[in-house]
Amino acid sequence: MIFEMNEDFLHYLWKFQKFDTSKFYTSTNEKLHIVNQGSHNFNSGPDFFNAQIEIDNQLWAGNVEIHIKSSDWYAHNHELDPAYDNVILHVVWIHDVEVHRKDGSVIPTFVIKNHTPKSAITQYQKLFSKSKKWINCENDFADVDEFVIENWLERLYFERLQKKETLIISELEDSQNHWESLLFKMLCKNFGLKINGDSFFSIGKSINFSVVKKCSQDLESLEALLLGQAGMLEGDKEDQYFKALKSKYEYLKHKFKLENSSVIIPKYFRLRPPNFPTIRLSQLANLYANKTNLFSKVIASEKLDELYRLFDIEASSYWNNHYNFGVPSANRKKQITKSFIDLLIINTIIPIKFCYARREGRDASEEIINLTSEIASEENSIVKKFNSLKSISINAYQSQALLQLKNEYCDKNKCLQCAIGNSIMNSEEGK
């Protein structure tokens, strides 16, 4: 098997000191002793910050840079970047050129290849073998200690929340720090689910929340507002409810100078009737017509039952025997299901609670874990596949964490930045 080196493996070797330190010298035969390997930097700049290295019995404090070849220093133009001025050690697999500081002095170089055990290389090759696998470690995943997986999943879940925080903060700024307005837009997005999420989000962004608030005292006006902005009150239909909503929307459009040219038209294709945009928008209208100060209530709700009661909403009575305007159907209340509320909690409520607490300088991690631990694991192809390898996902925070694991680590081959990948590497090297 041909061994293809990459810097992630060198980072792993350095971070966990997976090499022989006996007879430990630089490329220019200076004695080396690692006091502290430094903190791994995943952003721009040197690879490890605040390291402490003894070179010929003199202690140096600074940064460590890692490359496949020492000439990569110049290939990456580090000699022109002040961020690299404080590099005290250059760690490389192949030493093909001396690297100099701006003052002309040589940066000490450690050739890690000469000290790397064959067991580490063998396990690395095994983990990244070219054989077609769903994830690199699928043959070893079942044997990973449950404690390692559980702790890693909790960390991954909060990493996923931090990623969602980026969108929330952006929308919060766009809403002039109005949390009620932000919540409305994020609920719009998630009422649309995967297929109509972008469409419903564009509807929410097209309406100033002050208009929603003014219309919330009249359910029919609020429903007309949402359906009208969605472009679903266009044309003519021989249906009295359609005509009533259209008339109200035209009045609201003129009164509030509404504009919906940027709205993405909702889709019906591949949707089950309970998820039709007509039903979901009516339910959303009912939520805001029946629940005042929704954001405050969301933040105050610490128990799952409180959130279930808060979102116990159904569509308007017209939709009891309709899914589309003018097309009668069997009589059935279009109530929001528990599973749909779970999705709202997972994708909207929890991320907003997390973000709001961080903005206030509070740690809400315990409350969030308690809430998501009570929600059953999501059922999707990624979660099902992981559970087929090892039964690990029983609640929502675990299923969310597995999505983060697959999308941000497995698919990007970041196995050596993953606690599971590290555990497999360590267990094999110890055999």
Backbone hydrogen bonds in HBPLUS format (Angstrom, degrees):
<---DONOR---> <-ACCEPTOR-->    atom                        ^
c    i                          cat <-CA-CA->   ^        H-A-AA   ^      H-
h    n   atom  resd res      DA  || num        DHA   H-A  angle D-A-AA Bond
n    s   type  num  typ     dist DA aas  dist angle  dist       angle   num
A0009-PHE N   A0006-ASN O   3.20 MM   3  5.79 130.3  2.46 111.1 121.1     1
A0011-HIS N   A0007-GLU O   2.78 MM   4  6.08 155.3  1.84 155.6 162.9     2
A0012-TYR N   A0008-ASP O   2.92 MM   4  6.19 154.0  1.99 145.1 152.1     3
A0013-LEU N   A0009-PHE O   2.91 MM   4  6.22 161.6  1.94 150.3 154.7     4
A0014-TRP N   A0010-LEU O   2.94 MM   4  6.15 161.8  1.98 149.6 154.3     5
A0015-LYS N   A0011-HIS O   2.77 MM   4  5.84 167.9  1.78 154.1 158.4     6
A0016-PHE N   A0012-TYR O   3.06 MM   4  6.04 167.5  2.07 151.8 154.6     7
A0018-LYS N   A0013-LEU O   2.85 MM   5  4.73 151.9  1.92 133.8 142.2     8
A0017-GLN N   A0014-TRP O   3.25 MM   3  4.87 155.7  2.32  94.0 101.1     9
A0020-ASP N   A0115-HIS O   2.88 MM  95  5.02 163.4  1.91 144.5 145.5    10
A0032-LEU N   A0024-PHE O   2.81 MM   8  5.43 166.6  1.83 150.6 146.4    11
A0026-THR N   A0030-GLU O   2.76 MM   4  5.10 148.5  1.86 140.7 151.4    12
A0029-ASN N   A0026-THR O   3.01 MM   3  5.12 151.1  2.10 115.2 113.7    13
A0027-SER N   A0109-THR O   2.77 MM  82  5.52 141.4  1.92 152.5 163.3    14
A0056-ASP N   A0031-LYS O   2.80 MM  25  4.87 162.9  1.83 142.8 148.3    15
A0033-HIS N   A0054-GLU O   2.90 MM  21  4.93 136.3  2.10 147.1 149.7    16
A0054-GLU N   A0033-HIS O   2.75 MM  21  4.93 176.6  1.76 161.1 160.5    17
A0035-VAL N   A0052-GLN O   2.94 MM  17  5.25 140.8  2.10 143.8 153.0    18
A0036-ASN N   A0052-GLN O   3.03 MM  16  4.86 159.9  2.07 139.5 138.2    19
A0052-GLN N   A0036-ASN O   2.84 MM  16  4.86 163.8  1.86 137.4 141.3    20
A0039-SER N   A0049-PHE O   2.77 MM  10  5.08 153.4  1.84 143.1 149.1    21
A0049-PHE N   A0039-SER O   2.86 MM  10  5.08 156.2  1.92 145.4 144.2    22
A0041-ASN N   A0047-ASP O   2.73 MM   6  5.11 168.5  1.74 152.8 149.1    23
A0048-PHE N   A0064-VAL O   3.02 MM  16  5.05 151.4  2.10 155.1 155.6    24
A0064-VAL N   A0048-PHE O   2.89 MM  16  5.05 160.3  1.92 144.9 151.0    25
A0051-ALA N   A0062-GLY O   2.59 MM  11  5.35 145.3  1.71 177.0 170.0    26
A0062-GLY N   A0051-ALA O   3.00 MM  11  5.35 159.8  2.04 144.0 150.2    27
A0053-ILE N   A0060-TRP O   2.86 MM   7  5.18 156.3  1.92 148.3 155.4    28
A0060-TRP N   A0053-ILE O   2.69 MM   7  5.18 157.5  1.74 147.0 155.1    29
A0055-ILE N   A0058-GLN O   2.88 MM   3  5.24 161.8  1.91 145.7 144.5    30
A0058-GLN N   A0055-ILE O   3.09 MM   3  5.24 157.5  2.14 106.0 113.1    31
A0063-ASN N   A0086-ASN O   2.95 MM  23  5.94 174.7  1.95 146.9 148.1    32
A0088-ILE N   A0063-ASN O   2.76 MM  25  5.73 155.3  1.82 155.0 159.0    33
A0065-GLU N   A0089-LEU O   3.19 MM  24  6.64 157.4  2.24 160.6 166.7    34
A0091-VAL N   A0065-GLU O   2.87 MM  26  6.21 163.2  1.90 161.7 165.5    35
A0067-HIS N   A0091-VAL O   2.95 MM  24  6.44 155.1  2.01 159.1 167.2    36
A0093-TRP N   A0068-ILE O   3.00 MM  25  4.95 142.0  2.14 117.4 129.2    37
A0094-ILE N   A0068-ILE O   2.79 MM  26  6.14 153.5  1.86 162.5 170.0    38
A0072-ASP N   A0069-LYS O   2.98 MM   3  5.48 159.4  2.02 113.4 120.1    39
A0070-SER N   A0094-ILE O   3.07 MM  24  6.57 144.2  2.20 160.0 169.8    40
A0073-TRP N   A0070-SER O   3.15 MM   3  5.92 164.5  2.18 117.5 121.8    41
A0074-TYR N   A0071-SER O   3.08 MM   3  5.62 131.3  2.33 110.1 119.5    42
A0075-ALA N   A0071-SER O   3.11 MM   4  6.45 153.7  2.18 141.9 150.1    43
A0076-HIS N   A0072-ASP O   2.84 MM   4  5.88 144.2  1.97 145.6 151.3    44
A0078-HIS N   A0073-TRP O   3.01 MM   5  5.58 159.9  2.05 175.5 171.0    45
A0077-ASN N   A0074-TYR O   3.05 MM   3  4.77 157.5  2.11  97.6 104.2    46
A0080-LEU N   A0077-ASN O   3.14 MM   3  5.64 159.6  2.18 110.7 116.9    47
A0081-ASP N   A0078-HIS O   3.06 MM   3  5.05 157.8  2.11 104.9 112.0    48
A0084-TYR N   A0081-ASP O   3.05 MM   3  5.92 170.1  2.06 126.3 129.4    49
A0085-ASP N   A0082-PRO O   3.08 MM   3  5.20 169.3  2.10 112.9 114.7    50
A0087-VAL N   A0084-TYR O   3.33 MM   3  5.56 152.8  2.41 117.1 114.0    51
A0090-HIS N   A0108-PRO O   2.83 MM  18  6.13 162.6  1.86 158.9 164.7    52
A0110-PHE N   A0090-HIS O   2.80 MM  20  6.15 157.3  1.85 150.4 157.0    53
A0092-VAL N   A0110-PHE O   2.97 MM  18  6.28 163.3  2.00 156.8 161.2    54
A0112-ILE N   A0092-VAL O   2.85 MM  20  5.99 141.0  2.01 160.0 171.5    55
A0107-ILE N   A0099-VAL O   2.83 MM   8  5.76 169.2  1.84 156.5 159.9    56
A0101-ARG N   A0105-SER O   2.71 MM   4  5.39 164.0  1.74 163.6 168.5    57
A0104-GLY N   A0101-ARG O   3.00 MM   3  5.23 160.4  2.04 109.5 114.6    58
A0115-HIS N   A0112-ILE O   3.03 MM   3  5.43 158.6  2.07 112.2 119.1    59
A0116-THR N   A0113-LYS O   3.48 MM   3  5.38 167.5  2.50 102.6 106.0    60
A0120-ALA N   A0117-PRO O   3.18 MM   3  5.63 131.2  2.43 107.3 117.7    61
A0122-THR N   A0118-LYS O   2.82 MM   4  6.04 159.6  1.86 155.0 161.1    62
A0123-GLN N   A0119-SER O   3.02 MM   4  6.17 163.4  2.05 145.5 149.4    63
A0124-TYR N   A0120-ALA O   2.97 MM   4  6.08 151.3  2.06 140.9 149.5    64
A0125-GLN N   A0121-ILE O   2.89 MM   4  6.12 158.9  1.93 150.1 155.3    65
A0126-LYS N   A0122-THR O   2.94 MM   4  6.19 153.5  2.01 145.1 152.9    66
A0127-LEU N   A0123-GLN O   2.91 MM   4  6.08 159.1  1.95 148.6 153.4    67
A0128-PHE N   A0124-TYR O   3.06 MM   4  6.23 154.1  2.13 147.4 154.0    68
A0129-SER N   A0126-LYS O   3.45 MM   3  5.18 160.1  2.49 104.8 102.5    69
A0138-GLU N   A0135-ILE O   3.24 MM   3  5.46 166.2  2.26 120.0 118.7    70
A0140-ASP N   A0137-CYS O   2.87 MM   3  5.32 145.7  1.98 115.8 126.4    71
A0141-PHE N   A0137-CYS O   2.82 MM   4  5.67 128.2  2.09 157.6 172.1    72
A0143-ASP N   A0140-ASP O   3.02 MM   3  5.62 144.7  2.15 116.0 125.7    73
A0144-VAL N   A0141-PHE O   3.17 MM   3  5.52 164.8  2.19 113.0 117.8    74
A0148-VAL N   A0145-ASP O   3.10 MM   3  5.38 121.5  2.45 102.9 116.3    75
A0149-ILE N   A0145-ASP O   3.17 MM   4  6.58 161.3  2.21 152.3 157.1    76
A0150-GLU N   A0146-GLU O   2.82 MM   4  5.96 171.0  1.83 154.7 157.5    77
A0151-ASN N   A0147-PHE O   3.12 MM   4  6.17 169.4  2.13 147.5 150.2    78
A0152-TRP N   A0148-VAL O   3.04 MM   4  6.12 155.8  2.10 145.5 152.8    79
A0153-LEU N   A0149-ILE O   2.81 MM   4  5.99 157.4  1.86 156.6 162.7    80
A0154-GLU N   A0150-GLU O   3.16 MM   4  6.39 155.5  2.22 145.9 151.7    81
A0155-ARG N   A0151-ASN O   3.20 MM   4  6.45 158.8  2.25 142.7 148.1    82
A0156-LEU N   A0152-TRP O   2.83 MM   4  6.08 157.1  1.88 150.1 157.3    83
A0157-TYR N   A0153-LEU O   2.86 MM   4  6.04 150.1  1.95 147.1 154.5    84
A0158-PHE N   A0154-GLU O   3.32 MM   4  6.64 159.7  2.36 147.8 150.9    85
A0159-GLU N   A0155-ARG O   2.99 MM   4  6.25 142.3  2.14 142.2 153.8    86
A0160-ARG N   A0156-LEU O   2.85 MM   4  6.13 146.9  1.96 146.8 155.2    87
A0161-LEU N   A0157-TYR O   3.00 MM   4  6.36 150.3  2.09 143.2 151.5    88
A0162-GLN N   A0158-PHE O   2.96 MM   4  6.15 151.3  2.05 139.5 146.9    89
A0163-LYS N   A0159-GLU O   3.08 MM   4  6.36 143.4  2.22 138.5 148.1    90
A0164-LYS N   A0160-ARG O   3.03 MM   4  6.39 154.1  2.10 147.3 153.8    91
A0165-GLU N   A0161-LEU O   2.89 MM   4  6.11 135.6  2.09 140.3 153.4    92
A0166-THR N   A0163-LYS O   3.27 MM   3  5.71 147.1  2.39 105.9 113.5    93
A0168-ILE N   A0164-LYS O   3.26 MM   4  6.59 165.1  2.28 150.6 155.0    94
A0169-ILE N   A0165-GLU O   2.84 MM   4  5.99 169.2  1.85 158.5 159.9    95
A0170-SER N   A0166-THR O   3.14 MM   4  6.26 156.7  2.20 141.5 148.1    96
A0171-GLU N   A0167-LEU O   2.93 MM   4  6.17 161.6  1.96 153.7 158.2    97
A0172-LEU N   A0168-ILE O   2.77 MM   4  5.95 145.2  1.89 146.6 157.8    98
A0173-GLU N   A0169-ILE O   2.98 MM   4  6.19 158.7  2.03 148.0 152.1    99
A0174-ASP N   A0170-SER O   3.06 MM   4  6.30 150.8  2.15 139.5 148.1   100
A0175-SER N   A0171-GLU O   2.92 MM   4  6.10 126.5  2.22 134.0 147.7   101
A0175-SER N   A0172-LEU O   3.06 MM   3  4.96 132.4  2.30  91.8 105.3   102
A0177-ASN N   A0172-LEU O   2.80 MM   5  4.98 154.3  1.87 148.3 150.3   103
A0176-GLN N   A0173-GLU O   3.09 MM   3  5.03 157.6  2.14 108.8 109.5   104
A0178-HIS N   A0175-SER O   3.13 MM   3  5.41 137.8  2.32 105.0 115.9   105
A0182-LEU N   A0178-HIS O   3.01 MM   4  6.34 156.4  2.07 149.8 157.2   106
A0183-LEU N   A0179-TRP O   2.87 MM   4  6.08 166.0  1.89 152.2 155.3   107
A0184-PHE N   A0180-GLU O   3.06 MM   4  6.29 156.9  2.11 144.2 150.2   108
A0185-LYS N   A0181-SER O   3.12 MM   4  6.44 162.4  2.15 151.7 155.1   109
A0186-MET N   A0182-LEU O   2.96 MM   4  6.23 163.0  1.98 158.7 163.7   110
A0187-LEU N   A0183-LEU O   2.83 MM   4  5.97 153.7  1.89 151.2 158.5   111
A0188-CYS N   A0184-PHE O   2.90 MM   4  6.12 155.7  1.96 147.5 154.6   112
A0189-LYS N   A0185-LYS O   3.06 MM   4  6.34 162.3  2.09 146.0 149.8   113
A0190-ASN N   A0186-MET O   3.13 MM   4  6.38 157.5  2.19 143.4 148.5   114
A0191-PHE N   A0187-LEU O   2.76 MM   4  5.88 139.8  1.92 152.2 162.6   115
A0192-GLY N   A0188-CYS O   3.26 MM   4  6.50 138.2  2.45 144.4 154.0   116
A0193-LEU N   A0190-ASN O   3.22 MM   3  4.94 156.4  2.28  93.8 100.9   117
A0196-ASN N   A0192-GLY O   2.93 MM   4  4.34 139.6  2.10 154.9 144.0   118
A0197-GLY N   A0193-LEU O   2.81 MM   4  4.97 108.4  2.33 137.2 145.6   119
A0200-PHE N   A0196-ASN O   2.84 MM   4  6.00 174.8  1.84 162.2 162.6   120
A0201-PHE N   A0197-GLY O   2.94 MM   4  6.00 150.5  2.03 143.6 152.6   121
A0202-SER N   A0198-ASP O   3.00 MM   4  6.17 150.9  2.08 140.9 147.9   122
A0203-ILE N   A0199-SER O   3.03 MM   4  6.40 141.7  2.18 142.9 154.2   123
A0204-GLY N   A0200-PHE O   2.94 MM   4  6.26 161.6  1.98 150.2 153.8   124
A0205-LYS N   A0201-PHE O   2.95 MM   4  6.22 153.6  2.02 147.5 154.8   125
A0206-SER N   A0202-SER O   3.10 MM   4  6.12 125.0  2.42 130.6 143.2   126
A0206-SER N   A0203-ILE O   3.08 MM   3  5.15 138.1  2.26  98.0 110.2   127
A0207-ILE N   A0204-GLY O   3.39 MM   3  5.64 164.3  2.41 105.9 110.5   128
A0211-VAL N   A0208-ASN O   2.88 MM   3  5.57 143.5  2.02 119.5 128.7   129
A0213-LYS N   A0209-PHE O   2.91 MM   4  6.21 161.4  1.94 155.1 159.7   130
A0214-LYS N   A0210-SER O   3.06 MM   4  6.25 152.9  2.14 137.8 144.6   131
A0215-CYS N   A0211-VAL O   2.97 MM   4  6.16 149.3  2.06 147.2 155.4   132
A0216-SER N   A0212-VAL O   2.94 MM   4  5.96 124.2  2.26 142.4 156.8   133
A0216-SER N   A0213-LYS O   3.32 MM   3  5.14 141.2  2.48  92.3 102.9   134
A0218-ASP N   A0215-CYS O   3.02 MM   3  5.76 166.6  2.04 123.6 128.0   135
A0221-SER N   A0218-ASP O   3.02 MM   3  5.41 121.2  2.38 107.7 122.0   136
A0222-LEU N   A0218-ASP O   3.08 MM   4  6.42 157.8  2.13 155.7 162.7   137
A0223-GLU N   A0219-LEU O   2.89 MM   4  6.14 159.0  1.94 155.5 161.3   138
A0224-ALA N   A0220-GLU O   2.90 MM   4  6.03 155.8  1.96 141.7 149.0   139
A0225-LEU N   A0221-SER O   2.85 MM   4  6.07 150.6  1.94 143.7 152.1   140
A0226-LEU N   A0222-LEU O   3.10 MM   4  6.39 164.5  2.12 150.6 152.3   141
A0227-LEU N   A0223-GLU O   2.94 MM   4  6.05 173.0  1.95 157.5 159.5   142
A0228-GLY N   A0224-ALA O   2.79 MM   4  5.56 148.1  1.89 138.7 148.6   143
A0229-GLN N   A0225-LEU O   2.99 MM   4  6.08 162.4  2.03 144.7 149.4   144
A0230-ALA N   A0226-LEU O   3.07 MM   4  6.21 137.6  2.26 137.4 149.0   145
A0232-MET N   A0227-LEU O   2.96 MM   5  5.36 159.9  2.00 169.5 163.2   146
A0231-GLY N   A0228-GLY O   2.95 MM   3  5.18 159.5  1.99 108.6 114.6   147
A0243-LYS N   A0239-ASP O   3.01 MM   4  6.30 161.2  2.05 154.4 159.8   148
A0244-ALA N   A0240-GLN O   2.92 MM   4  6.14 153.3  2.00 146.3 153.4   149
A0245-LEU N   A0241-TYR O   2.96 MM   4  6.17 164.7  1.98 152.8 156.3   150
A0246-LYS N   A0242-PHE O   2.86 MM   4  6.02 161.2  1.90 152.0 158.0   151
A0247-SER N   A0243-LYS O   2.99 MM   4  6.10 157.9  2.04 143.5 149.0   152
A0248-LYS N   A0244-ALA O   3.10 MM   4  6.33 158.8  2.14 144.9 150.4   153
A0249-TYR N   A0245-LEU O   2.82 MM   4  6.03 158.4  1.87 151.7 158.4   154
A0250-GLU N   A0246-LYS O   2.96 MM   4  6.15 162.2  1.99 150.6 154.7   155
A0251-TYR N   A0247-SER O   3.20 MM   4  6.43 151.1  2.28 141.5 148.9   156
A0252-LEU N   A0248-LYS O   2.91 MM   4  6.21 163.3  1.94 153.3 157.8   157
A0253-LYS N   A0249-TYR O   2.70 MM   4  5.84 160.8  1.73 158.0 163.7   158
A0254-HIS N   A0250-GLU O   3.19 MM   4  6.27 154.0  2.27 136.9 142.5   159
A0255-LYS N   A0251-TYR O   2.90 MM   4  6.09 165.3  1.92 152.2 157.0   160
A0256-PHE N   A0252-LEU O   2.86 MM   4  5.84 172.5  1.87 154.5 156.2   161
A0258-LEU N   A0253-LYS O   3.01 MM   5  4.68 145.6  2.13 124.5 134.4   162
A0263-VAL N   A0260-ASN O   3.11 MM   3  5.26 160.4  2.15 107.6 113.7   163
A0271-LEU N   A0268-TYR O   3.14 MM   3  5.61 141.6  2.30 143.0 137.1   164
A0275-ASN N   A0272-ARG O   2.79 MM   3  5.53 154.9  1.85 130.2 138.3   165
A0276-PHE N   A0273-PRO O   2.96 MM   3  5.09 167.9  1.97 114.8 117.1   166
A0279-ILE N   A0276-PHE O   3.02 MM   3  5.49 120.6  2.38 110.6 123.7   167
A0280-ARG N   A0276-PHE O   3.11 MM   4  6.43 168.1  2.12 159.9 163.0   168
A0281-LEU N   A0277-PRO O   2.94 MM   4  5.85 160.9  1.97 145.0 150.2   169
A0282-SER N   A0278-THR O   3.12 MM   4  6.17 149.2  2.22 137.1 145.4   170
A0283-GLN N   A0279-ILE O   2.95 MM   4  6.20 157.1  2.00 150.8 157.0   171
A0284-LEU N   A0280-ARG O   2.96 MM   4  6.18 154.8  2.03 142.8 149.8   172
A0285-ALA N   A0281-LEU O   2.94 MM   4  6.13 153.7  2.01 141.6 148.6   173
A0286-ASN N   A0282-SER O   2.95 MM   4  6.21 156.6  2.00 148.0 154.2   174
A0287-LEU N   A0283-GLN O   2.91 MM   4  6.19 146.2  2.02 145.0 154.5   175
A0288-TYR N   A0284-LEU O   3.20 MM   4  6.55 161.8  2.24 151.6 153.6   176
A0289-ALA N   A0285-ALA O   2.92 MM   4  6.08 135.7  2.12 143.0 156.4   177
A0290-ASN N   A0286-ASN O   3.00 MM   4  5.94 136.0  2.20 140.7 149.4   178
A0291-LYS N   A0287-LEU O   2.93 MM   4  5.83 134.9  2.14 146.2 156.5   179
A0297-LYS N   A0293-ASN O   3.22 MM   4  6.54 156.7  2.28 151.6 158.5   180
A0298-VAL N   A0294-LEU O   2.88 MM   4  6.13 151.9  1.96 152.5 160.7   181
A0299-ILE N   A0295-PHE O   2.99 MM   4  6.27 165.5  2.01 158.1 160.6   182
A0300-ALA N   A0296-SER O   2.98 MM   4  6.10 151.5  2.07 141.7 150.0   183
A0301-SER N   A0297-LYS O   3.04 MM   4  6.07 129.6  2.30 137.8 149.0   184
A0301-SER N   A0298-VAL O   3.28 MM   3  5.29 138.6  2.46  95.9 107.0   185
A0306-GLU N   A0303-LYS O   3.16 MM   3  5.47 128.4  2.44 102.9 115.3   186
A0307-LEU N   A0304-LEU O   3.06 MM   3  5.25 120.3  2.43 100.9 115.2   187
A0308-TYR N   A0304-LEU O   2.94 MM   4  6.29 154.7  2.01 153.5 161.6   188
A0309-ARG N   A0305-ASP O   3.00 MM   4  6.22 157.1  2.06 146.4 151.6   189
A0310-LEU N   A0306-GLU O   3.02 MM   4  6.19 149.7  2.12 138.0 146.8   190
A0311-PHE N   A0307-LEU O   3.10 MM   4  6.29 147.8  2.20 147.1 153.4   191
A0312-ASP N   A0309-ARG O   3.28 MM   3  5.07 166.3  2.30 104.2 104.9   192
A0313-ILE N   A0311-PHE O   2.92 MM   2  5.52 118.9  2.30 112.2  95.1   193
A0336-ILE N   A0313-ILE O   2.81 MM  23  5.77 172.7  1.81 171.9 169.4   194
A0315-ALA N   A0334-LYS O   2.93 MM  19  5.36 151.5  2.01 129.9 137.6   195
A0319-TRP N   A0316-SER O   2.91 MM   3  5.75 142.6  2.06 123.6 131.7   196
A0320-ASN N   A0317-SER O   2.94 MM   3  5.25 162.8  1.97 111.8 117.1   197
A0322-HIS N   A0319-TRP O   3.45 MM   3  4.53 177.7  2.45  90.2  90.5   198
A0332-ARG N   A0320-ASN O   2.62 MM  12  4.89 161.2  1.66 139.5 146.4   199
A0329-SER N   A0321-ASN O   2.72 MM   8  4.77 144.1  1.84 125.4 127.0   200
A0327-VAL N   A0324-ASN O   3.33 MM   3  5.61 165.7  2.35 127.8 125.6   201
A0341-ILE N   A0337-THR O   3.01 MM   4  6.38 157.4  2.06 150.1 156.4   202
A0342-ASP N   A0338-LYS O   2.89 MM   4  6.17 151.6  1.97 147.0 155.3   203
A0343-LEU N   A0339-SER O   3.21 MM   4  6.51 149.2  2.31 136.9 143.5   204
A0344-LEU N   A0340-PHE O   3.03 MM   4  6.43 152.2  2.11 146.6 154.5   205
A0345-ILE N   A0341-ILE O   2.84 MM   4  6.13 156.8  1.89 154.9 161.3   206
A0346-ILE N   A0342-ASP O   2.87 MM   4  6.10 164.2  1.90 152.5 156.7   207
A0347-ASN N   A0343-LEU O   2.87 MM   4  5.88 169.0  1.88 150.7 154.2   208
A0348-THR N   A0344-LEU O   2.84 MM   4  5.29 143.3  1.97 136.6 144.0   209
A0349-ILE N   A0344-LEU O   3.02 MM   5  6.38 159.0  2.06 145.4 151.9   210
A0350-ILE N   A0345-ILE O   2.85 MM   5  5.73 169.1  1.86 157.1 158.0   211
A0352-ILE N   A0348-THR O   3.11 MM   4  6.20 157.1  2.16 148.5 155.2   212
A0353-LYS N   A0349-ILE O   2.86 MM   4  6.06 160.8  1.90 155.0 161.0   213
A0354-PHE N   A0350-ILE O   2.86 MM   4  6.01 164.2  1.88 158.6 162.8   214
A0355-CYS N   A0351-PRO O   2.96 MM   4  6.09 162.7  1.99 144.8 149.4   215
A0356-TYR N   A0352-ILE O   2.83 MM   4  5.91 165.9  1.85 153.0 157.2   216
A0357-ALA N   A0353-LYS O   2.97 MM   4  6.08 162.2  2.01 148.7 153.3   217
A0358-ARG N   A0354-PHE O   3.10 MM   4  6.33 157.5  2.16 145.8 151.9   218
A0359-ARG N   A0355-CYS O   2.98 MM   4  6.23 152.2  2.06 148.3 156.1   219
A0360-GLU N   A0356-TYR O   3.07 MM   4  6.33 136.1  2.27 139.2 150.9   220
A0360-GLU N   A0357-ALA O   3.11 MM   3  5.05 127.5  2.39  92.5 106.5   221
A0362-ARG N   A0357-ALA O   2.73 MM   5  4.90 164.3  1.76 152.4 147.3   222
A0361-GLY N   A0358-ARG O   3.07 MM   3  4.87 154.5  2.13  96.6 104.5   223
A0368-ILE N   A0364-ALA O   2.96 MM   4  6.15 161.7  2.00 158.5 164.3   224
A0369-ILE N   A0365-SER O   2.91 MM   4  6.07 164.6  1.93 151.8 155.6   225
A0370-ASN N   A0366-GLU O   2.95 MM   4  6.08 159.9  1.99 147.6 153.7   226
A0371-LEU N   A0367-GLU O   2.99 MM   4  6.21 156.4  2.05 146.1 152.1   227
A0372-THR N   A0368-ILE O   2.96 MM   4  6.15 178.9  1.96 158.1 158.4   228
A0373-SER N   A0369-ILE O   2.87 MM   4  5.77 139.9  2.03 143.1 153.3   229
A0374-GLU N   A0371-LEU O   3.13 MM   3  5.58 147.4  2.24 107.8 116.8   230
A0375-ILE N   A0372-THR O   3.28 MM   3  5.18 150.0  2.37  95.7 104.3   231
A0396-ALA N   A0375-ILE O   2.81 MM  21  5.37 135.0  2.01 145.9 148.4   232
A0377-SER N   A0394-ILE O   3.25 MM  17  4.94 139.2  2.43 104.3 100.4   233
A0384-LYS N   A0380-ASN O   2.95 MM   4  6.08 167.8  1.96 162.0 166.0   234
A0385-LYS N   A0381-SER O   3.04 MM   4  6.11 153.2  2.11 140.6 147.3   235
A0386-PHE N   A0382-ILE O   3.05 MM   4  6.34 164.6  2.08 153.3 156.9   236
A0387-ASN N   A0383-VAL O   2.92 MM   4  6.12 163.4  1.95 152.6 157.7   237
A0388-SER N   A0384-LYS O   2.95 MM   4  6.17 131.2  2.19 136.9 149.9   238
A0388-SER N   A0385-LYS O   3.11 MM   3  5.03 129.2  2.39  92.3 106.2   239
A0389-LEU N   A0385-LYS O   3.22 MM   4  6.58 133.3  2.45 139.6 151.2   240
A0389-LEU N   A0386-PHE O   2.97 MM   3  5.17 134.2  2.18 100.5 113.5   241
A0390-LYS N   A0386-PHE O   2.94 MM   4  6.29 154.7  2.01 151.6 159.4   242
A0399-SER N   A0395-ASN O   3.12 MM   4  6.44 157.6  2.17 150.0 156.6   243
A0400-GLN N   A0396-ALA O   2.89 MM   4  6.03 160.5  1.93 152.2 157.5   244
A0401-ALA N   A0397-TYR O   2.96 MM   4  6.01 150.2  2.05 135.0 143.6   245
A0402-LEU N   A0398-GLN O   2.94 MM   4  6.19 147.5  2.05 144.9 153.3   246
A0403-LEU N   A0399-SER O   3.20 MM   4  6.50 145.3  2.33 140.2 148.3   247
A0404-GLN N   A0400-GLN O   3.16 MM   4  6.53 153.5  2.23 144.9 151.8   248
A0405-LEU N   A0401-ALA O   2.84 MM   4  6.14 153.8  1.91 147.9 155.9   249
A0406-LYS N   A0402-LEU O   2.92 MM   4  6.08 168.2  1.94 149.3 151.5   250
A0407-ASN N   A0403-LEU O   2.97 MM   4  6.00 170.3  1.98 150.2 153.4   251
A0408-GLU N   A0404-GLN O   2.92 MM   4  5.56 158.2  1.97 142.1 148.8   252
A0409-TYR N   A0405-LEU O   3.02 MM   4  5.23 141.1  2.18 129.5 137.1   253
A0410-CYS N   A0405-LEU O   2.91 MM   5  6.26 164.3  1.94 155.3 160.2   254
A0411-ASP N   A0406-LYS O   2.88 MM   5  5.87 160.3  1.92 156.9 161.1   255
A0412-LYS N   A0409-TYR O   3.22 MM   3  5.19 129.1  2.50  95.1 108.6   256
A0414-LYS N   A0409-TYR O   2.85 MM   5  4.65 164.1  1.88 141.5 142.3   257
A0413-ASN N   A0410-CYS O   3.15 MM   3  5.14 165.3  2.18 107.7 110.1   258
A0417-GLN N   A0414-LYS O   3.08 MM   3  5.39 158.0  2.13 108.6 115.5   259
A0418-CYS N   A0415-CYS O   3.20 MM   3  5.03 158.7  2.24 101.5 105.3   260
A0422-ASN N   A0418-CYS O   2.91 MM   4  6.17 160.8  1.95 155.3 161.0   261
A0423-SER N   A0419-ALA O   2.94 MM   4  6.03 150.4  2.03 137.1 145.1   262
A0424-ILE N   A0420-ILE O   3.02 MM   4  6.31 156.0  2.08 150.3 156.0   263
A0425-MET N   A0421-GLY O   2.98 MM   4  6.21 162.2  2.01 149.3 154.3   264
A0426-ASN N   A0422-ASN O   2.89 MM   4  6.05 165.1  1.91 151.6 155.5   265
A0427-SER N   A0423-SER O   2.92 MM   4  6.04 155.8  1.98 145.3 152.1   266
A0428-GLU N   A0424-ILE O   3.08 MM   4  6.17 159.0  2.13 149.1 153.9   267
A0429-GLU N   A0425-MET O   3.04 MM   4  6.19 155.6  2.10 147.0 154.0   268
A0430-GLY N   A0426-ASN O   3.13 MM   4  6.20 138.4  2.31 137.7 147.5   269
A0431-LYS N   A0428-GLU O   3.20 MM   3  5.38 159.7  2.25 103.7 109.9   270
